[in-house]
Every structure is written in structure tokens, then in C-alpha cells.
Amino acid sequence: MNLCSILLVFLLSFSSGNTTYIANGKASYYADRMQGQRTASGERYDKTQLTAAHPTLPFNTFVEVTNLANGKSVIVKINDRMPKGSRIIDLSRAAAKEIDMIRAGVGKVTLKEVNPMEEQQEVPFAVSEAKPDKTN
């Protein structure tokens, strides 16, 4: 190994590990005939749930999908696989409906991996201070 390779390995080994997946491409959604079929994760497909298929992301990864035509977003859980090809994600019917993609059938989207726990904690908790009772 040369010095540059050693330095690169060293730097990568100390990186934060918080790499976020981001991708742009085409999305589609599952046909209704898939309702109740087993997904690659073993769950049954439910068109009313916010789920999706992706070729490589681990199961139970949460991804924010933004429709580039209208800016609408939805967060889905990856629970199925799809072949690599012209699309980057297959959404459940409910997820496609959330971003107004039903009529078009296919749309250009941006995917961004998210941590659902961080999404919930963006709003700070309100803490009230107890005031002494001066009526006594």
C-alpha cells in the first residue's frame, strides 16, 4: 500500500458513520393485485401502509420520498426488494397517494434516508416551571 491508500483507510475508519443515502430517479407503485402477497422481508404487502421496495437498502430503513413534480413528501419503510433497473423505488399505494403520484403512475423523486426518531424529536419539548403557591 502506498501512503495515500493508508491515509484514506485511516480517515475512513474514523469517519462518523452517519452517511445518509440520497438518490434521484423514477418511482412507481405496487399494483393492487399484490395486496396480501409476501414481501421479501416476510411481511405481507398492505396497500394502506407506508412501505416500499428498494433494490439494496436494508429492510426497516426509513426513506423520505419527495415527488419532484409537486414537492410533496412521505416517509416509507423499506420492506421489499425490487430488481435494479429504470426505477429506484416502488411505493405502496398509500405512499403514492400521499405524494399525488397515483394518476401519473410513475414520477421523478428524491430519496433521502431518515431516522424516524430524529424526525419526531425536531420539535423541542415544552417544559413548564412550577410556580410557588402564594395563597397560603
N, C-alpha and C positions, 0 to 999 in steps of 0.2 A: 504494500500500500504506500502511496505517496503521501506527502504531508497534507495536501488539500483533502484527500479522502479521509484521512484520520481526523482532521479538523471538522469536516462535515459530519462524520459519525458522532463525534463528541458533541457538537452543537445540537444535533437531532436527538441525542439521548437525553439532553437536559431541557428539551422543549416542553412547554406546559401541557401538551397532550389534549388541549381544548380545541382541536381542529374541528371546524364546523363544515359539514357538507353543504355546498351550494352548487346548483346546476340550473341551466336553462334548456328548455326543449318543449316537445309536444306531450300533452297529456290526453288520455281518453278515459272512458269509464266503462265498468263492467256491464254486460248485458243482463237484463232481468232474469234470463234463464239460468244464470249462475247462482241464484238465490238458494241457500241451503247446502251448496256444494262445499266440500272440504277445501280449505286453502293449504298452501304449503306448510304453514305453521301448525296445522291441525285444527284450527278454529273453523267453524262454519261461516261461509260468507253471508253477511246480513246487509242488504242494500240500505237499511236505515241507519247503519253505524258509520262513523267517520274513519274509514280504513282505506288501505291502498296496497297495491302490488308494486314492487320495485325490483330490478334485476340483482342488486348487490347489497343494499343496506340491510343491516341485521334486523331480525324480527323485533317488534316492540320499540323501534326507533320512531320518534315523532318528527314529522316534517310539516313545515308551513308551506302550503301551496298557494301561490298568488297567480291569478289569471291576469296576464299582461294586457288583455283587451279592455278590462274594466277596473283593475286594481283590487278586486275582491280577493280575500284570503280565507283559508280554512286550515286547521291543523288536523292531520290524519296520523293514524298509527299504521306502520308497515306490518302486515300480517300475511303477505303472499308474495310469490315470485312471478316474474314475467320474463319472457325472453328479451335479450338485448336486441334492439332494433331501432326503428324510427321514433319510438316513444320512450320517454324517460319514466313515466309513472302511469298506472291505471288506477283510477279513483273509484270508490263506491258511488252508487247513485246519489246517496245523501251528500257526499262531499262535492260531487259535480254540481248538484243543485245549489249548494251554498255559494259557489263561485260563478253561478249562471253559465254553466257550460253544457247543459242538457241539450238545448236546441242545436248548437253547433256540433256536438259530439266529440270534437277534438279541438284543443286550444293550446296556444303558446303559454307556458307557465314558467315561473321561477320556483325552485325548491330550495328550502333552507332548513337544515336540521335544527330542531329546537329542543330544549329541556322543558317539559311542561311544568315542572316545579318552579323553575325560574320565571316562567310566564305568569304564574299565579302570584309570585312574590314581588312583582314590579311595583305594585301599589303598596306604599308603606302602611303598616298597621297603625291605627289611631289608638293612642293611649291617653286616657283621661286621668288627671290627678285628683285624688280625693281632697276635698276642701274641709277644713275643720268645722264642726258644727258649733256656732257661736250662740245658740239659743239656750244653752244650759247655764 
